[in-house]
């Protein structure tokens, strides 16, 4: 299971150094949480394409960068994130009217397409176009609501996606990646890996004041090996 940091717990005045520290620790994927002040429940504003472009320019082309768009108008603004240098745009099924059209637009623009769904959104909403997605992101917290704990009740949804993706891949289809985001720490990393997660987004469990990114990543890796 690959680990990607969410940068929201970072000191933004030191963001460049923090991300270089992450890359030096062996991390090759950076997760960018974009909130527009409208869509998430607490009306948070995080950052937009300009900051993502700065990160791309600083880290270079070898690192994978996705943007998780927790916004109301992903269908109209996705190209701004492509222009900022992301490798993948991940948009919410709940916030997009015509998801297959968005997937087609992203692929035509030469980037990967991801779909994210909230804890209470059924997997069945995504299954009709799963074969066209490069990634599915299952939220294990409610986006924008602070102080939440990991929601183990998403296990059945994760396992349903794992089975569907494996069947799709075995039939010669796309090997869609499966990601989880929300409350992931070293103590539950092995559990979600067993569920079949390919990539775990880790925020405060990776970027915090109690240890370096390398130390925190090592704790997660050790938990996975036990």
C-alpha positions in Angstrom: 0.0 0.0 0.0 1.4 3.4 -1.1 1.1 6.4 1.3 0.5 9.9 0.0 0.5 13.0 2.3 -2.4 15.5 2.5 -0.6 18.8 2.9 -3.4 20.4 5.0 -1.6 19.8 8.2 1.6 21.4 6.9 3.0 24.8 7.8 2.2 26.5 4.5 5.1 29.0 5.1 7.4 26.0 4.9 5.5 24.0 2.4 8.3 23.6 -0.1 10.7 22.3 2.5 8.1 19.9 3.9 7.3 18.4 0.5 11.0 18.0 -0.3 11.3 16.2 3.1 8.5 13.9 2.0 10.1 13.1 -1.3 13.4 12.5 0.4 11.6 10.0 2.7 10.6 8.0 -0.3 7.1 9.5 -1.0 6.3 9.7 -4.7 2.7 10.9 -4.7 1.3 14.2 -3.3 -2.4 14.7 -2.6 -3.7 18.3 -2.9 -7.0 18.9 -1.1 -8.8 21.8 -2.8 -11.8 23.3 -1.0 -13.7 26.3 -2.4 -15.5 27.6 0.7 -18.9 26.4 -0.6 -19.1 22.7 -1.0 -17.7 21.2 2.3 -19.8 21.4 5.4 -17.5 23.8 7.3 -17.1 26.2 4.3 -13.3 25.9 4.4 -11.1 27.5 1.7 -7.8 25.8 1.2 -5.9 26.7 -2.0 -6.2 26.6 -5.7 -4.3 26.1 -9.0 -1.6 28.7 -8.2 -0.2 26.8 -5.2 -0.4 23.5 -7.1 1.7 25.0 -9.9 4.3 26.2 -7.4 4.4 22.7 -5.9 4.8 21.1 -9.4 7.6 23.6 -10.3 9.4 22.9 -7.0 9.2 19.1 -7.1 9.6 18.5 -10.8 7.9 16.0 -13.1 8.9 12.8 -11.3 6.4 13.1 -8.4 2.7 12.3 -9.0 0.4 15.1 -8.0 -3.4 14.7 -7.8 -6.0 17.3 -6.8 -9.0 16.3 -4.8 -11.6 18.8 -5.8 -14.1 19.5 -3.0 -15.7 22.2 -5.0 -19.1 23.0 -6.6 -17.8 23.6 -10.1 -15.3 20.9 -11.0 -16.9 20.5 -14.4 -16.2 24.1 -15.3 -12.8 24.5 -13.7 -10.9 21.2 -14.1 -8.8 22.7 -16.9 -7.2 25.1 -14.5 -5.8 22.2 -12.5 -4.6 20.5 -15.6 -2.8 23.7 -16.5 -1.3 23.8 -13.0 0.4 20.5 -13.7 -1.6 17.8 -11.9 -1.4 14.2 -13.1 -4.9 13.4 -12.0 -8.1 15.3 -11.2 -10.3 13.6 -8.5 -13.8 15.0 -8.4 -16.8 14.2 -6.1 -19.6 12.1 -7.6 -22.0 14.2 -5.4 -20.9 17.5 -7.0 -20.7 16.6 -10.7 -23.7 16.3 -13.0 -22.3 14.3 -15.8 -19.3 12.3 -14.6 -18.7 10.3 -17.8 -18.3 13.6 -19.7 -15.8 14.8 -17.1 -13.8 11.6 -17.4 -13.7 12.0 -21.2 -12.6 15.6 -21.0 -9.8 14.8 -18.5 -8.6 11.9 -20.7 -8.7 14.0 -23.8 -6.6 16.6 -21.9 -4.0 13.9 -21.2 -4.5 13.5 -17.4 -6.0 10.8 -15.3 -9.5 10.8 -13.9 -10.5 10.0 -10.4 -13.9 9.8 -8.7 -14.4 10.3 -4.9 -17.5 9.5 -2.9 -18.5 10.4 0.6 -19.0 7.8 3.3 -22.8 7.7 2.9 -22.7 7.5 -1.0 -23.2 4.0 -2.3 -20.6 2.3 -4.5 -23.4 1.5 -6.9 -23.4 5.2 -8.0 -19.9 4.8 -9.4 -20.0 1.2 -10.9 -21.6 2.3 -14.2 -18.4 4.1 -15.2 -15.8 2.3 -13.1 -14.2 0.9 -16.2 -13.2 4.4 -17.4 -11.8 5.6 -14.1 -8.1 5.6 -13.2 -8.8 5.9 -9.5 -11.6 5.6 -7.0 -11.3 7.4 -3.7 -13.4 6.3 -0.7 -13.8 8.9 2.0 -13.5 7.5 5.5 -14.5 10.8 7.1 -17.0 13.5 6.0 -15.0 16.1 3.9 -14.5 19.4 5.7 -15.8 18.3 9.1 -13.0 18.6 11.6 -12.0 16.3 14.5 -13.4 13.2 13.0 -12.3 9.6 13.6 -11.8 7.0 10.9 -15.1 5.4 9.9 -14.6 1.6 9.8 -18.1 1.2 8.4 -16.8 2.0 4.9 -15.2 -1.5 4.9 -18.0 -3.1 2.9 -17.8 -0.3 0.2 -14.0 -0.6 -0.1 -14.2 -4.4 -0.5 -17.0 -4.0 -3.1 -14.8 -1.8 -5.1 -11.8 -4.1 -4.7 -13.8 -7.0 -6.0 -15.2 -5.1 -8.9 -11.8 -3.7 -9.9 -10.1 -7.1 -9.7 -12.8 -8.6 -11.9 -12.5 -5.7 -14.3 -8.7 -6.1 -14.5 -8.9 -9.9 -14.8 -11.2 -9.4 -17.8 -8.6 -7.3 -19.5 -10.0 -3.9 -18.4 -8.4 -1.0 -16.6 -6.6 -1.6 -13.3 -8.3 1.2 -11.5 -6.5 2.2 -8.3 -8.3 2.3 -5.0 -7.6 5.1 -2.5 -8.9 5.9 1.0 -8.8 9.3 2.8 -9.6 10.3 6.3 -8.3 9.3 9.7 -5.6 7.0 8.5 -2.8 6.4 11.0 -0.2 3.8 11.8 -2.7 1.9 14.0 -5.2 1.2 11.2 -2.9 1.1 8.2 -2.6 -2.7 8.2 -6.4 -3.1 8.4 -7.1 -0.9 5.4 -4.3 -2.6 3.4 -6.0 -5.9 4.1 -9.3 -4.5 2.7 -7.5 -4.0 -0.6 -6.5 -0.3 -0.6 -3.8 0.6 -3.0 -3.1 4.2 -1.8 -3.8 5.7 1.6 -4.0 9.5 2.1 -2.4 10.4 5.4 -2.6 13.9 6.9 -1.8 14.5 10.5 -0.5 10.9 10.8 2.4 11.9 8.5 2.9 15.7 8.8 2.9 16.6 12.5 5.1 18.0 15.3 5.7 14.7 17.0 8.1 13.3 14.4 9.7 13.8 11.0 7.9 12.6 7.9 10.4 9.9 7.5 9.8 8.7 11.1 6.0 8.8 10.7 6.2 7.0 7.4 8.5 4.3 9.0 5.9 3.8 11.7 3.2 3.2 9.1 5.5 0.9 7.1 6.4 -1.1 10.2 2.7 -1.5 11.0 2.1 -2.8 7.5 4.9 -5.4 7.8 3.7 -6.8 11.1 
